[in-house]
Amino acid sequence: MKFLSDLTTSSKSWLLLTLSALAFELCALFFQYAMDLAPCIMCVYQRLAICAIIVAGVVGIAGSRFLLARIMAYALWAVGAIWGLLIALEHVEMQSNSGSLFFSCEFMPNFPTWAPLHEWLPFLFEATGSCGDIDWQFLGYSMPQWMTVVFGFYTLAFGIILLNRLIHSKKL
């Protein structure tokens, strides 16, 4: 278990986190531009969560030997993974209730006015699809169901790594 605890002090493990999240971001762009699947607002928020994990990895790579940098990387990883999981679960719920009167899906992202990402990077953060549409499935699961698995894995990995790190540093 000491191996897991020491993973975050190596830039290689942070590079793995960065590359895995970058691969998912590139997959999203492939689905949008090569397969012509329009991202909805929930997809855009999930993309932002993946971006938070990418940034966490970059911070971890740059500062894997420094406690403050690792804490910032952990925080970004946690926010991206947990927030992404919650958004993906909500998206699954929206798709399963898309015929309901209570179904609602915004068309404009709710980004802060000081960071309108959908205007700065429309190729990545502009929502053009509907949350209730299921335009793609793999092994019987829709995109948000697969993203629930992805974010669940990132959340689980974060929890295991952090718990091991705290145990081995005698904080628990």
OpenMM code with the backbone's topology and positions (N, CA, C; nanometers):
from openmm import Vec3, app, unit

residues = "MET LYS PHE LEU SER ASP LEU THR THR SER SER LYS SER TRP LEU LEU LEU THR LEU SER ALA LEU ALA PHE GLU LEU CYS ALA LEU PHE PHE GLN TYR ALA MET ASP LEU ALA PRO CYS ILE MET CYS VAL TYR GLN ARG LEU ALA ILE CYS ALA ILE ILE VAL ALA GLY VAL VAL GLY ILE ALA GLY SER ARG PHE LEU LEU ALA ARG ILE MET ALA TYR ALA LEU TRP ALA VAL GLY ALA ILE TRP GLY LEU LEU ILE ALA LEU GLU HIS VAL GLU MET GLN SER ASN SER GLY SER LEU PHE PHE SER CYS GLU PHE MET PRO ASN PHE PRO THR TRP ALA PRO LEU HIS GLU TRP LEU PRO PHE LEU PHE GLU ALA THR GLY SER CYS GLY ASP ILE ASP TRP GLN PHE LEU GLY TYR SER MET PRO GLN TRP MET THR VAL VAL PHE GLY PHE TYR THR LEU ALA PHE GLY ILE ILE LEU LEU ASN ARG LEU ILE HIS SER LYS LYS LEU".split()
positions = [
    Vec3(0.0814, -0.1205, 0.0000),
    Vec3(0.0000, 0.0000, 0.0000),
    Vec3(0.0853, 0.1264, 0.0000),
    Vec3(0.2109, 0.1150, 0.0422),
    Vec3(0.2994, 0.2313, 0.0390),
    Vec3(0.3190, 0.2771, -0.1053),
    Vec3(0.3172, 0.1818, -0.1971),
    Vec3(0.3291, 0.2161, -0.3394),
    Vec3(0.2209, 0.3150, -0.3804),
    Vec3(0.0954, 0.2881, -0.3414),
    Vec3(-0.0148, 0.3796, -0.3735),
    Vec3(0.0052, 0.5149, -0.3084),
    Vec3(0.0552, 0.5147, -0.1887),
    Vec3(0.0784, 0.6393, -0.1164),
    Vec3(0.1836, 0.7252, -0.1861),
    Vec3(0.2847, 0.6602, -0.2413),
    Vec3(0.3942, 0.7335, -0.3046),
    Vec3(0.3674, 0.7721, -0.4496),
    Vec3(0.2574, 0.7241, -0.5063),
    Vec3(0.2286, 0.7542, -0.6466),
    Vec3(0.2232, 0.9035, -0.6761),
    Vec3(0.1635, 0.9803, -0.5876),
    Vec3(0.1427, 1.1218, -0.6176),
    Vec3(0.2670, 1.2067, -0.5989),
    Vec3(0.3754, 1.1475, -0.5475),
    Vec3(0.5004, 1.2230, -0.5393),
    Vec3(0.5836, 1.2036, -0.6654),
    Vec3(0.5320, 1.1290, -0.7595),
    Vec3(0.5988, 1.1069, -0.8874),
    Vec3(0.5217, 1.1782, -0.9979),
    Vec3(0.5941, 1.2464, -1.0828),
    Vec3(0.5268, 1.3172, -1.1924),
    Vec3(0.4690, 1.2195, -1.2952),
    Vec3(0.5204, 1.0975, -1.2997),
    Vec3(0.4707, 0.9991, -1.3971),
    Vec3(0.3252, 0.9622, -1.3710),
    Vec3(0.2872, 0.9485, -1.2448),
    Vec3(0.1480, 0.9137, -1.2158),
    Vec3(0.0546, 1.0301, -1.2481),
    Vec3(0.1007, 1.1525, -1.2254),
    Vec3(0.0196, 1.2682, -1.2626),
    Vec3(0.0083, 1.2790, -1.4147),
    Vec3(0.1146, 1.2398, -1.4845),
    Vec3(0.1103, 1.2387, -1.6306),
    Vec3(0.0066, 1.1383, -1.6799),
    Vec3(-0.0008, 1.0234, -1.6157),
    Vec3(-0.1014, 0.9230, -1.6518),
    Vec3(-0.2426, 0.9790, -1.6326),
    Vec3(-0.2650, 1.0485, -1.5204),
    Vec3(-0.3957, 1.1104, -1.4962),
    Vec3(-0.4268, 1.2123, -1.6060),
    Vec3(-0.3295, 1.2954, -1.6387),
    Vec3(-0.3484, 1.3969, -1.7421),
    Vec3(-0.3797, 1.3346, -1.8772),
    Vec3(-0.3022, 1.2354, -1.9153),
    Vec3(-0.3223, 1.1733, -2.0465),
    Vec3(-0.4550, 1.0992, -2.0557),
    Vec3(-0.4967, 1.0355, -1.9465),
    Vec3(-0.6255, 0.9654, -1.9510),
    Vec3(-0.7403, 1.0653, -1.9668),
    Vec3(-0.7346, 1.1752, -1.8931),
    Vec3(-0.8405, 1.2756, -1.9053),
    Vec3(-0.8358, 1.3449, -2.0417),
    Vec3(-0.7160, 1.3691, -2.0914),
    Vec3(-0.7019, 1.4289, -2.2242),
    Vec3(-0.7596, 1.3362, -2.3310),
    Vec3(-0.7400, 1.2063, -2.3150),
    Vec3(-0.7971, 1.1100, -2.4102),
    Vec3(-0.9492, 1.1186, -2.4106),
    Vec3(-1.0105, 1.1336, -2.2927),
    Vec3(-1.1566, 1.1465, -2.2874),
    Vec3(-1.2026, 1.2772, -2.3514),
    Vec3(-1.1274, 1.3833, -2.3320),
    Vec3(-1.1626, 1.5120, -2.3938),
    Vec3(-1.1530, 1.5019, -2.5460),
    Vec3(-1.0492, 1.4360, -2.5950),
    Vec3(-1.0342, 1.4169, -2.7392),
    Vec3(-1.1445, 1.3265, -2.7945),
    Vec3(-1.1856, 1.2268, -2.7171),
    Vec3(-1.2982, 1.1414, -2.7583),
    Vec3(-1.4255, 1.2245, -2.7721),
    Vec3(-1.4469, 1.3153, -2.6787),
    Vec3(-1.5655, 1.4011, -2.6848),
    Vec3(-1.5638, 1.4843, -2.8122),
    Vec3(-1.4482, 1.5375, -2.8468),
    Vec3(-1.4375, 1.6171, -2.9696),
    Vec3(-1.4550, 1.5294, -3.0933),
    Vec3(-1.4071, 1.4061, -3.0877),
    Vec3(-1.4289, 1.3122, -3.1979),
    Vec3(-1.5783, 1.2846, -3.2157),
    Vec3(-1.6471, 1.2586, -3.1049),
    Vec3(-1.7913, 1.2337, -3.1126),
    Vec3(-1.8639, 1.3548, -3.1701),
    Vec3(-1.8196, 1.4738, -3.1337),
    Vec3(-1.8867, 1.5947, -3.1807),
    Vec3(-1.8570, 1.6234, -3.3273),
    Vec3(-1.7313, 1.6213, -3.3642),
    Vec3(-1.6949, 1.6677, -3.4974),
    Vec3(-1.6835, 1.5573, -3.6023),
    Vec3(-1.6477, 1.4364, -3.5657),
    Vec3(-1.6369, 1.3274, -3.6627),
    Vec3(-1.7670, 1.2489, -3.6738),
    Vec3(-1.8348, 1.2292, -3.5599),
    Vec3(-1.9585, 1.1518, -3.5611),
    Vec3(-2.0820, 1.2407, -3.5624),
    Vec3(-2.0627, 1.3716, -3.5582),
    Vec3(-2.1701, 1.4704, -3.5660),
    Vec3(-2.2745, 1.4553, -3.4543),
    Vec3(-2.2277, 1.4264, -3.3321),
    Vec3(-2.3157, 1.4190, -3.2155),
    Vec3(-2.3074, 1.5523, -3.1412),
    Vec3(-2.4183, 1.6233, -3.1365),
    Vec3(-2.4203, 1.7562, -3.0756),
    Vec3(-2.4188, 1.7459, -2.9228),
    Vec3(-2.3259, 1.8153, -2.8565),
    Vec3(-2.3210, 1.8099, -2.7101),
    Vec3(-2.4310, 1.8963, -2.6477),
    Vec3(-2.4913, 1.8440, -2.5428),
    Vec3(-2.5919, 1.9205, -2.4695),
    Vec3(-2.5236, 1.9964, -2.3555),
    Vec3(-2.6000, 2.0687, -2.2795),
    Vec3(-2.5456, 2.1477, -2.1699),
    Vec3(-2.4786, 2.0580, -2.0654),
    Vec3(-2.5369, 1.9418, -2.0390),
    Vec3(-2.4787, 1.8498, -1.9412),
    Vec3(-2.3467, 1.7923, -1.9931),
    Vec3(-2.3393, 1.7685, -2.1223),
    Vec3(-2.2143, 1.7223, -2.1834),
    Vec3(-2.1057, 1.8285, -2.1681),
    Vec3(-2.1440, 1.9539, -2.1872),
    Vec3(-2.0497, 2.0647, -2.1734),
    Vec3(-1.9968, 2.0711, -2.0299),
    Vec3(-2.0834, 2.0565, -1.9318),
    Vec3(-2.0396, 2.0578, -1.7919),
    Vec3(-1.9479, 1.9387, -1.7622),
    Vec3(-1.9772, 1.8237, -1.8220),
    Vec3(-1.8904, 1.7076, -1.8028),
    Vec3(-1.7545, 1.7301, -1.8693),
    Vec3(-1.7529, 1.8001, -1.9818),
    Vec3(-1.6261, 1.8351, -2.0453),
    Vec3(-1.5437, 1.9255, -1.9542),
    Vec3(-1.6108, 2.0181, -1.8894),
    Vec3(-1.5416, 2.1076, -1.7975),
    Vec3(-1.4847, 2.0284, -1.6793),
    Vec3(-1.5576, 1.9309, -1.6306),
    Vec3(-1.5083, 1.8466, -1.5211),
    Vec3(-1.3844, 1.7686, -1.5649),
    Vec3(-1.3856, 1.7191, -1.6876),
    Vec3(-1.2681, 1.6491, -1.7401),
    Vec3(-1.1514, 1.7467, -1.7524),
    Vec3(-1.1789, 1.8704, -1.7930),
    Vec3(-1.0733, 1.9722, -1.8005),
    Vec3(-1.0127, 1.9986, -1.6629),
    Vec3(-1.0948, 1.9974, -1.5595),
    Vec3(-1.0435, 2.0156, -1.4227),
    Vec3(-0.9472, 1.9024, -1.3873),
    Vec3(-0.9769, 1.7819, -1.4309),
    Vec3(-0.8880, 1.6686, -1.4044),
    Vec3(-0.7586, 1.6830, -1.4845),
    Vec3(-0.7689, 1.7327, -1.6076),
    Vec3(-0.6485, 1.7579, -1.6874),
    Vec3(-0.5594, 1.8605, -1.6164),
    Vec3(-0.6194, 1.9693, -1.5714),
    Vec3(-0.5429, 2.0732, -1.5014),
    Vec3(-0.4835, 2.0177, -1.3723),
    Vec3(-0.5588, 1.9330, -1.3021),
    Vec3(-0.5063, 1.8686, -1.1810),
    Vec3(-0.3800, 1.7901, -1.2137),
    Vec3(-0.3846, 1.7168, -1.3230),
    Vec3(-0.2675, 1.6398, -1.3633),
    Vec3(-0.1492, 1.7273, -1.3986),
    Vec3(-0.1744, 1.8372, -1.4682),
    Vec3(-0.0666, 1.9294, -1.5059),
    Vec3(-0.0040, 1.9916, -1.3807),
    Vec3(-0.0885, 2.0343, -1.2870),
    Vec3(-0.0373, 2.0894, -1.1605),
    Vec3(0.0430, 1.9824, -1.0863),
    Vec3(-0.0069, 1.8601, -1.0854),
    Vec3(0.0634, 1.7505, -1.0207),
    Vec3(0.1971, 1.7201, -1.0863),
    Vec3(0.2020, 1.7264, -1.2177),
    Vec3(0.3281, 1.7038, -1.2898),
    Vec3(0.4298, 1.8106, -1.2509),
    Vec3(0.3849, 1.9346, -1.2544),
    Vec3(0.4755, 2.0464, -1.2273),
    Vec3(0.5209, 2.0506, -1.0819),
    Vec3(0.4349, 2.0098, -0.9900),
    Vec3(0.4688, 2.0249, -0.8494),
    Vec3(0.4571, 1.8995, -0.7677),
    Vec3(0.4851, 1.7829, -0.8267),
    Vec3(0.4668, 1.6569, -0.7547),
    Vec3(0.5522, 1.6473, -0.6292),
    Vec3(0.6585, 1.7227, -0.6220),
    Vec3(0.7478, 1.7169, -0.5054),
    Vec3(0.7110, 1.8192, -0.3975),
    Vec3(0.6139, 1.9042, -0.4265),
    Vec3(0.5775, 2.0111, -0.3330),
    Vec3(0.4377, 1.9883, -0.2772),
    Vec3(0.4255, 1.9938, -0.1469),
    Vec3(0.2998, 1.9654, -0.0791),
    Vec3(0.1871, 2.0573, -0.1259),
    Vec3(0.2118, 2.1864, -0.1356),
    Vec3(0.1073, 2.2808, -0.1753),
    Vec3(0.0556, 2.2515, -0.3160),
    Vec3(0.1451, 2.2206, -0.4067),
    Vec3(0.1037, 2.1879, -0.5438),
    Vec3(0.0220, 2.0589, -0.5456),
    Vec3(0.0646, 1.9593, -0.4668),
    Vec3(-0.0122, 1.8338, -0.4613),
    Vec3(-0.1498, 1.8571, -0.4017),
    Vec3(-0.1588, 1.9420, -0.3004),
    Vec3(-0.2899, 1.9724, -0.2414),
    Vec3(-0.3798, 2.0385, -0.3444),
    Vec3(-0.3250, 2.1333, -0.4218),
    Vec3(-0.4048, 2.1972, -0.5282),
    Vec3(-0.4461, 2.0950, -0.6324),
    Vec3(-0.3549, 2.0050, -0.6689),
    Vec3(-0.3870, 1.9007, -0.7678),
    Vec3(-0.4938, 1.8060, -0.7146),
    Vec3(-0.4822, 1.7669, -0.5878),
    Vec3(-0.5845, 1.6823, -0.5257),
    Vec3(-0.7206, 1.7517, -0.5293),
    Vec3(-0.7222, 1.8803, -0.4946),
    Vec3(-0.8487, 1.9546, -0.4914),
    Vec3(-0.9123, 1.9604, -0.6296),
    Vec3(-0.8334, 1.9896, -0.7318),
    Vec3(-0.8868, 1.9936, -0.8685),
    Vec3(-0.9346, 1.8560, -0.9129),
    Vec3(-0.8601, 1.7538, -0.8800),
    Vec3(-0.8976, 1.6167, -0.9140),
    Vec3(-1.0298, 1.5810, -0.8474),
    Vec3(-1.0412, 1.6122, -0.7193),
    Vec3(-1.1643, 1.5813, -0.6456),
    Vec3(-1.2832, 1.6561, -0.7040),
    Vec3(-1.2661, 1.7846, -0.7280),
    Vec3(-1.3762, 1.8647, -0.7834),
    Vec3(-1.4171, 1.8117, -0.9201),
    Vec3(-1.3205, 1.7870, -1.0062),
    Vec3(-1.3520, 1.7364, -1.1401),
    Vec3(-1.4199, 1.6008, -1.1363),
    Vec3(-1.3670, 1.5106, -1.0557),
    Vec3(-1.4211, 1.3746, -1.0505),
    Vec3(-1.5594, 1.3706, -0.9856),
    Vec3(-1.5732, 1.4336, -0.8708),
    Vec3(-1.7007, 1.4260, -0.7980),
    Vec3(-1.8077, 1.5089, -0.8666),
    Vec3(-1.7747, 1.6295, -0.9085),
    Vec3(-1.8716, 1.7133, -0.9786),
    Vec3(-1.9124, 1.6470, -1.1103),
    Vec3(-1.8155, 1.5918, -1.1819),
    Vec3(-1.8459, 1.5225, -1.3063),
    Vec3(-1.9381, 1.4037, -1.2843),
    Vec3(-1.9142, 1.3285, -1.1758),
    Vec3(-2.0001, 1.2142, -1.1430),
    Vec3(-2.1424, 1.2609, -1.1149),
    Vec3(-2.1568, 1.3669, -1.0375),
    Vec3(-2.2907, 1.4187, -1.0069),
    Vec3(-2.3620, 1.4680, -1.1327),
    Vec3(-2.2906, 1.5361, -1.2197),
    Vec3(-2.3501, 1.5846, -1.3454),
    Vec3(-2.3895, 1.4669, -1.4345),
    Vec3(-2.3024, 1.3659, -1.4439),
    Vec3(-2.3341, 1.2488, -1.5269),
    Vec3(-2.4572, 1.1754, -1.4733),
    Vec3(-2.4654, 1.1609, -1.3418),
    Vec3(-2.5836, 1.0967, -1.2825),
    Vec3(-2.7102, 1.1770, -1.3102),
    Vec3(-2.6998, 1.3090, -1.2999),
    Vec3(-2.8154, 1.3941, -1.3309),
    Vec3(-2.8541, 1.3824, -1.4777),
    Vec3(-2.7539, 1.3707, -1.5639),
    Vec3(-2.7793, 1.3563, -1.7073),
    Vec3(-2.8498, 1.2235, -1.7368),
    Vec3(-2.8073, 1.1175, -1.6708),
    Vec3(-2.8746, 0.9872, -1.6862),
    Vec3(-3.0207, 0.9997, -1.6441),
    Vec3(-3.0437, 1.0677, -1.5322),
    Vec3(-3.1803, 1.0894, -1.4830),
    Vec3(-3.2619, 1.1700, -1.5843),
    Vec3(-3.2011, 1.2710, -1.6437),
    Vec3(-3.2716, 1.3513, -1.7454),
    Vec3(-3.3111, 1.2657, -1.8645),
    Vec3(-3.2194, 1.1792, -1.9079),
    Vec3(-3.2500, 1.0950, -2.0234),
    Vec3(-3.3601, 0.9944, -1.9915),
    Vec3(-3.3639, 0.9451, -1.8705),
    Vec3(-3.4668, 0.8474, -1.8375),
    Vec3(-3.6027, 0.9129, -1.8154),
    Vec3(-3.6057, 1.0436, -1.7912),
    Vec3(-3.7315, 1.1155, -1.7701),
    Vec3(-3.7569, 1.2201, -1.8788),
    Vec3(-3.7005, 1.2021, -1.9969),
    Vec3(-3.7100, 1.3049, -2.1005),
    Vec3(-3.8523, 1.3288, -2.1496),
    Vec3(-3.9423, 1.2332, -2.1321),
    Vec3(-4.0804, 1.2518, -2.1737),
    Vec3(-4.1670, 1.3154, -2.0663),
    Vec3(-4.1104, 1.3368, -1.9500),
    Vec3(-4.1847, 1.3898, -1.8360),
    Vec3(-4.2089, 1.5406, -1.8496),
    Vec3(-4.3124, 1.5886, -1.7836),
    Vec3(-4.3393, 1.7326, -1.7806),
    Vec3(-4.2337, 1.8069, -1.6992),
    Vec3(-4.1641, 1.7365, -1.6104),
    Vec3(-4.0664, 1.7991, -1.5230),
    Vec3(-3.9264, 1.8017, -1.5838),
    Vec3(-3.9126, 1.7490, -1.7036),
    Vec3(-3.7833, 1.7469, -1.7716),
    Vec3(-3.7485, 1.8869, -1.8187),
    Vec3(-3.6272, 1.9287, -1.7888),
    Vec3(-3.5806, 2.0578, -1.8390),
    Vec3(-3.4326, 2.0502, -1.8689),
    Vec3(-3.3947, 2.1165, -1.9732),
    Vec3(-3.2553, 2.1200, -2.0150),
    Vec3(-3.2269, 2.2606, -2.0670),
    Vec3(-3.1333, 2.3271, -2.0050),
    Vec3(-3.0969, 2.4621, -2.0484),
    Vec3(-3.0244, 2.4551, -2.1820),
    Vec3(-3.0179, 2.5683, -2.2487),
    Vec3(-2.9463, 2.5732, -2.3756),
    Vec3(-2.8181, 2.6553, -2.3664),
    Vec3(-2.8113, 2.7439, -2.2671),
    Vec3(-2.6919, 2.8259, -2.2468),
    Vec3(-2.6224, 2.7798, -2.1192),
    Vec3(-2.4920, 2.7576, -2.1263),
    Vec3(-2.4202, 2.7179, -2.0050),
    Vec3(-2.4269, 2.8265, -1.8982),
    Vec3(-2.4258, 2.7850, -1.7754),
    Vec3(-2.4343, 2.8770, -1.6630),
    Vec3(-2.2940, 2.9038, -1.6088),
    Vec3(-2.2060, 2.9556, -1.6951),
    Vec3(-2.0715, 2.9897, -1.6538),
    Vec3(-2.0730, 3.1285, -1.5916),
    Vec3(-1.9764, 3.1579, -1.5038),
    Vec3(-1.9715, 3.2928, -1.4456),
    Vec3(-1.9502, 3.3989, -1.5538),
    Vec3(-1.9978, 3.5181, -1.5278),
    Vec3(-1.9835, 3.6258, -1.6270),
    Vec3(-1.8372, 3.6595, -1.6528),
    Vec3(-1.7500, 3.6350, -1.5553),
    Vec3(-1.6079, 3.6639, -1.5731),
    Vec3(-1.5346, 3.5522, -1.6485),
    Vec3(-1.6037, 3.4412, -1.6756),
    Vec3(-1.5423, 3.3303, -1.7499),
    Vec3(-1.6441, 3.2645, -1.8418),
    Vec3(-1.6892, 3.3355, -1.9456),
    Vec3(-1.7859, 3.2749, -2.0382),
    Vec3(-1.7171, 3.1772, -2.1340),
    Vec3(-1.6892, 3.0588, -2.0846),
    Vec3(-1.6133, 2.9608, -2.1623),
    Vec3(-1.6799, 2.9260, -2.2943),
    Vec3(-1.8133, 2.9271, -2.2970),
    Vec3(-1.8851, 2.8954, -2.4213),
    Vec3(-1.8633, 3.0026, -2.5277),
    Vec3(-1.8224, 3.1223, -2.4879),
    Vec3(-1.7897, 3.2280, -2.5844),
    Vec3(-1.6411, 3.2256, -2.6189),
    Vec3(-1.5572, 3.1962, -2.5210),
    Vec3(-1.4137, 3.1930, -2.5441),
    Vec3(-1.3700, 3.0709, -2.6236),
    Vec3(-1.4289, 2.9555, -2.5926),
    Vec3(-1.3938, 2.8292, -2.6576),
    Vec3(-1.5207, 2.7578, -2.7040),
    Vec3(-1.5904, 2.8156, -2.8024),
    Vec3(-1.7180, 2.7546, -2.8438),
    Vec3(-1.7009, 2.6149, -2.9026),
    Vec3(-1.5866, 2.5853, -2.9628),
    Vec3(-1.5666, 2.4522, -3.0198),
    Vec3(-1.5686, 2.3438, -2.9117),
    Vec3(-1.5450, 2.3836, -2.7862),
    Vec3(-1.5385, 2.2885, -2.6772),
    Vec3(-1.6569, 2.2987, -2.5813),
    Vec3(-1.7059, 2.4214, -2.5580),
    Vec3(-1.8048, 2.4427, -2.4524),
    Vec3(-1.9397, 2.4973, -2.4998),
    Vec3(-1.9658, 2.4986, -2.6287),
    Vec3(-2.0959, 2.5447, -2.6766),
    Vec3(-2.1923, 2.4264, -2.6844),
    Vec3(-2.3084, 2.4431, -2.6233),
    Vec3(-2.4091, 2.3372, -2.6225),
    Vec3(-2.5025, 2.3542, -2.7424),
    Vec3(-2.5143, 2.2481, -2.8223),
    Vec3(-2.6007, 2.2542, -2.9400),
    Vec3(-2.7018, 2.1396, -2.9444),
    Vec3(-2.6953, 2.0493, -2.8486),
    Vec3(-2.7843, 1.9335, -2.8476),
    Vec3(-2.8848, 1.9388, -2.7341),
    Vec3(-2.9673, 1.8368, -2.7274),
    Vec3(-3.0685, 1.8250, -2.6235),
    Vec3(-3.0273, 1.7163, -2.5242),
    Vec3(-3.0480, 1.7430, -2.3957),
    Vec3(-3.0069, 1.6502, -2.2892),
    Vec3(-3.0819, 1.5174, -2.2940),
    Vec3(-3.2032, 1.5179, -2.3424),
    Vec3(-3.2852, 1.3969, -2.3423),
    Vec3(-3.2579, 1.3032, -2.4580),
    Vec3(-3.1884, 1.3503, -2.5600),
    Vec3(-3.1612, 1.2665, -2.6772),
    Vec3(-3.0566, 1.1603, -2.6455),
    Vec3(-3.0845, 1.0394, -2.6900),
    Vec3(-2.9853, 0.9314, -2.6805),
    Vec3(-2.9473, 0.8974, -2.8239),
    Vec3(-2.8407, 0.9614, -2.8715),
    Vec3(-2.7983, 0.9458, -3.0107),
    Vec3(-2.6895, 0.8409, -3.0287),
    Vec3(-2.6345, 0.7925, -2.9176),
    Vec3(-2.5230, 0.6984, -2.9251),
    Vec3(-2.5320, 0.6024, -2.8075),
    Vec3(-2.5051, 0.4769, -2.8346),
    Vec3(-2.4981, 0.3754, -2.7297),
    Vec3(-2.3861, 0.2782, -2.7626),
    Vec3(-2.3279, 0.2252, -2.6569),
    Vec3(-2.2263, 0.1215, -2.6707),
    Vec3(-2.2543, 0.0174, -2.5638),
    Vec3(-2.2696, -0.1070, -2.6055),
    Vec3(-2.3054, -0.2176, -2.5160),
    Vec3(-2.4329, -0.1883, -2.4372),
    Vec3(-2.5242, -0.1147, -2.5000),
    Vec3(-2.6530, -0.0860, -2.4387),
    Vec3(-2.6541, 0.0313, -2.3422),
    Vec3(-2.5412, 0.1005, -2.3283),
    Vec3(-2.5329, 0.2151, -2.2366),
    Vec3(-2.5128, 0.3433, -2.3151),
    Vec3(-2.5804, 0.4486, -2.2698),
    Vec3(-2.5699, 0.5787, -2.3356),
    Vec3(-2.4433, 0.6505, -2.2909),
    Vec3(-2.4150, 0.7622, -2.3554),
    Vec3(-2.2960, 0.8412, -2.3231),
    Vec3(-2.2912, 0.8826, -2.1755),
    Vec3(-2.3991, 0.9381, -2.1182),
    Vec3(-2.3897, 0.9756, -1.9769),
    Vec3(-2.3747, 0.8558, -1.8831),
    Vec3(-2.4261, 0.7403, -1.9237),
    Vec3(-2.4056, 0.6211, -1.8410),
    Vec3(-2.2582, 0.5801, -1.8418),
    Vec3(-2.1939, 0.5901, -1.9575),
    Vec3(-2.0511, 0.5609, -1.9640),
    Vec3(-1.9708, 0.6662, -1.8880),
    Vec3(-2.0147, 0.7910, -1.8953),
    Vec3(-1.9435, 0.8955, -1.8216),
    Vec3(-1.9597, 0.8775, -1.6708),
    Vec3(-2.0703, 0.8197, -1.6281),
    Vec3(-2.0861, 0.7860, -1.4869),
    Vec3(-1.9791, 0.6852, -1.4457),
    Vec3(-1.9528, 0.5886, -1.5314),
    Vec3(-1.8473, 0.4905, -1.5049),
    Vec3(-1.7109, 0.5599, -1.5007),
    Vec3(-1.6848, 0.6465, -1.5975),
    Vec3(-1.5564, 0.7164, -1.6049),
    Vec3(-1.5339, 0.8013, -1.4796),
    Vec3(-1.6324, 0.8851, -1.4466),
    Vec3(-1.6173, 0.9716, -1.3297),
    Vec3(-1.6191, 0.8902, -1.2002),
    Vec3(-1.6917, 0.7797, -1.2003),
    Vec3(-1.6891, 0.6916, -1.0841),
    Vec3(-1.5494, 0.6350, -1.0620),
    Vec3(-1.4837, 0.5975, -1.1701),
    Vec3(-1.3465, 0.5473, -1.1600),
    Vec3(-1.2525, 0.6571, -1.1101),
    Vec3(-1.2625, 0.7769, -1.1660),
    Vec3(-1.1770, 0.8875, -1.1210),
    Vec3(-1.2012, 0.9185, -0.9728),
    Vec3(-1.3268, 0.9146, -0.9297),
    Vec3(-1.3597, 0.9412, -0.7896),
    Vec3(-1.3049, 0.8310, -0.6999),
    Vec3(-1.3226, 0.7061, -0.7404),
    Vec3(-1.2720, 0.5934, -0.6631),
    Vec3(-1.1190, 0.5979, -0.6547),
    Vec3(-1.0531, 0.6234, -0.7667),
    Vec3(-0.9071, 0.6318, -0.7679),
    Vec3(-0.8598, 0.7447, -0.6767),
    Vec3(-0.9275, 0.8592, -0.6828),
    Vec3(-0.8919, 0.9709, -0.5952),
    Vec3(-0.9051, 0.9303, -0.4485),
    Vec3(-1.0166, 0.8687, -0.4137),
    Vec3(-1.0393, 0.8287, -0.2750),
    Vec3(-0.9354, 0.7300, -0.2249),
    Vec3(-0.9035, 0.6312, -0.3065),
    Vec3(-0.8046, 0.5296, -0.2668),
    Vec3(-0.6664, 0.5926, -0.2501),
    Vec3(-0.6254, 0.6730, -0.3461),
    Vec3(-0.4929, 0.7368, -0.3405),
    Vec3(-0.4841, 0.8305, -0.2204),
    Vec3(-0.5858, 0.9133, -0.2012),
    Vec3(-0.5829, 1.0086, -0.0906),
    Vec3(-0.5840, 0.9359, 0.0445),
    Vec3(-0.6678, 0.8351, 0.0578),
    Vec3(-0.6748, 0.7601, 0.1825),
    Vec3(-0.5407, 0.6938, 0.2143),
    Vec3(-0.4802, 0.6301, 0.1142),
    Vec3(-0.3490, 0.5699, 0.1339),
    Vec3(-0.2437, 0.6738, 0.1701),
    Vec3(-0.2506, 0.7877, 0.1055),
    Vec3(-0.1541, 0.8948, 0.1344),
    Vec3(-0.1706, 0.9429, 0.2790),
    Vec3(-0.2921, 0.9597, 0.3236),
    Vec3(-0.3161, 1.0057, 0.4612),
    Vec3(-0.2746, 0.9005, 0.5638),
    Vec3(-0.3021, 0.7756, 0.5349),
    Vec3(-0.2635, 0.6680, 0.6272),
    Vec3(-0.1114, 0.6595, 0.6409),
    Vec3(-0.0423, 0.6646, 0.5281),
    Vec3(0.1036, 0.6499, 0.5315),
    Vec3(0.1760, 0.7749, 0.5796),
    Vec3(0.1073, 0.8880, 0.5804),
    Vec3(0.1713, 1.0071, 0.6358),
    Vec3(0.1276, 1.0281, 0.7799),
    Vec3(0.0561, 0.9289, 0.8356),
    Vec3(0.0133, 0.9281, 0.9756),
    Vec3(-0.0872, 1.0391, 1.0093),
    Vec3(-0.1664, 1.0796, 0.9085),
    Vec3(-0.2703, 1.1801, 0.9333),
    Vec3(-0.4006, 1.1157, 0.9760),
    Vec3(-0.4162, 0.9844, 0.9561),
    Vec3(-0.5359, 0.9123, 0.9997),
    Vec3(-0.5008, 0.8055, 1.1000),
] * unit.nanometer
topology = app.Topology()
chain = topology.addChain("A")
for resn in residues:
    res = topology.addResidue(resn, chain)
    for name in ("N", "CA", "C"):
        topology.addAtom(name, app.Element.getBySymbol(name[0]), res)
